[in-house]
Amino acid sequence: MKKIGLFYGTYTGTTGNVAKRIAKALGEEHVDLHNINTDGELMKDYDVLIIGTSTWSVGELQEDWNNFMPKLEGMNFEGKTVALFGTGDQVAYPDTFLDGMGMLYETFQFRGAKFVGFWPTKGYDFTSPLPILDHDHFVGLAIDEDNQSDLTDERIKAWCEQIRPYCGIDD
Ligand SMILES: Cc1cc2nc3c(=O)[nH]c(=O)nc-3n(C[C@H](O)[C@H](O)[C@H](O)COP(=O)(O)O)c2cc1C
C-alpha cells in the first residue's frame, strides 16, 4: 500500500473544499489531508502526492504555496508520483486561468516528480498557456467553482478514477 498525501493551499476555502471532495472520492481512509500552510515538510513522507492550489492576484500562486516555495525548491521528488489539481476562474481571469497549477507543475517536474492525472481542456474557455501540457490537456485537474460548480463533482469523480491505479489503493 502506497502512502498518499494530499497537500493543498487555499485562501477562501475553495481549494480546501475540493481537496476534501477528492479525498472522499478516493476513500478518506486512504488519503491524509494536509494544508501546505502548516504541513508542507511532510511531503517527503509520501509515495503519492496529490497537490492542489488556487491562483490569485492575476497569475500568482496561492500565498501559502508561495511562502513554502523556498523549501519546495530544496526538496527532491524522484520516485514520487504527483497528481495536480487547480482551482480558478476562467471567466474573470482567462489569461491567467490556473497559472498556479502550471507553476507547481514546473517546480515539481524540475525536482524529479512523475506526473499522472492530466486532464482534457475540452469544456473550458481560456487563453492561459501555463497550466497546459499539450494543446488538449491540462497538467492536472482543472476546477472552476466560480463558473462551473455544477461540473465539479463529475470532474472529481472521473479524475479520481483516472489516478486511482497509480495510488496503489487496490493493490
Ligand atoms: C482578486 C482575485 C484574483 C484572482 N486571480 C485569479 C487568476 O489569476 N487566475 C485564476 O484562475 N483564478 C483567479 N482567481 C479566482 C480564484 O483562484 C478562485 O476563486 C479559487 O477557487 C479560490 O480558491 P481558494 O479559496 O482555495 O484560494 C482570482 C480571484 C480573485 C478574487
The ligand as a Gaussian input file, in Angstrom:
#p B3LYP/6-31G(d) Opt

LIG

0 1
 C       -8.562000      39.107000      -6.713000
 C       -8.670000      37.739000      -7.329000
 C       -7.705000      37.351000      -8.244000
 C       -7.809000      36.084000      -8.866000
 N       -6.888000      35.734000      -9.823000
 C       -7.067000      34.565000     -10.500000
 C       -6.202000      34.219000     -11.585000
 O       -5.278000      34.953000     -11.956000
 N       -6.408000      33.017000     -12.201000
 C       -7.418000      32.168000     -11.842000
 O       -7.554000      31.095000     -12.442000
 N       -8.262000      32.479000     -10.822000
 C       -8.112000      33.651000     -10.153000
 N       -8.965000      33.961000      -9.124000
 C      -10.028000      33.004000      -8.746000
 C       -9.630000      32.114000      -7.578000
 O       -8.424000      31.406000      -7.838000
 C      -10.734000      31.083000      -7.351000
 O      -11.873000      31.729000      -6.868000
 C      -10.322000      29.966000      -6.428000
 O      -11.291000      28.940000      -6.477000
 C      -10.112000      30.397000      -4.992000
 O       -9.680000      29.294000      -4.238000
 P       -9.203000      29.382000      -2.706000
 O      -10.321000      29.997000      -1.927000
 O       -8.964000      27.979000      -2.328000
 O       -7.953000      30.207000      -2.653000
 C       -8.869000      35.211000      -8.516000
 C       -9.837000      35.640000      -7.591000
 C       -9.757000      36.890000      -7.022000
 C      -10.842000      37.314000      -6.078000

